[in-house]
């Protein structure tokens, strides 16, 4: 199978101090790796001395280069592209992977020995309004999966997930947040505050894993 690494260099967010870990961060289905959400999250994570590597899946890069919206590739191709990103990095830093929505789902389906944990920001547990759950593989995850989820996320609300429990899955709930971590006005919160909270949780889990290793 030919390589999918097409004329797109991954974008790095370097911490000001020495990096303690590296996170490869994939975008969601409809917005590229340079979307405001991805940039804000990557910057927040870099503030905790985590090097963040953003990249576009092949279909998204084609969309940009051809100025025409493309549908996501099938899951095997998305997995292949993500694995190429993983295989392309060296072992100089502890490696974590994750992504926004679809990107987090792809990350959760990969098996790579050097990956210490997976982070999903707004995991698409099911399509909005449908009962097609995307959790069958949770029973055999190769690494811990940490999900940061908005309480109002139509892809998986807090009330919907209450009955479920998976051994390797932890869910951190963002108050009043939707799929993009945008809060209700009544909450008095901002999206930036919730993204900062997501990054702080990610940093806490990375520190725990590094301390235990």
C-alpha positions, 0 to 999 in steps of 0.5 A: 500500500503506498504511503499517504504522507503527501506533501504536508509537513506536520505542524509542531508546537514547541514548549518554551521549556524542555518538552517532557512528552510528545502528543500527535494530535489528529483533527476531526472530520470537518475541520483541518489541523489549523482550525481555531480549536486545534490551534488553541488546544495545541497551544494550551498543551504546549504550555505544560511542556508537551510537544504537540504535532498536528497533521492533516489526514490525506483527504483533508490535505486534498480538500485544501489543495483542491479547494473542494470539500472531501469526505473522510477516507474509510477507517483503514486509510485513516488508521494507515495515515495516523500510523505513518505519523507515529512511525515517522517520529523518533523515540526521544520523547514519551509518545502519546496520541489523540485527536478531536472527535473523529481523530480521537476515534482513529487514535483509539483504534491503533496499536503501537507499542511505543504509545503510552496513552490515548486522548480523545477530545469530544469522542464521537460515541454515536452519531447524533440522534442515533444508537450506533455506538462506536465503542466495540473496540473499547474492550481491547484497547492497547493503551489507556484512553482518556476522553474529555467530553462536553456534558451536552455533546450530541455525540455522547451526553453525560446522561447517556454514558452514565450506565457504561463503564470500560476498564481502560476508559476514563471520561473527564466531563466539561461543564455545560460544554458541547462537542466543540467545548463551547459552553452555555451562556448561563454557565458563565464559562468560555470555550477558552477556559474549557479548552484550558481545563481539557489541557490541564487534565491531559497534562495531569494524566501524562504526569501520572503515567510518566511518574509510574513508568 
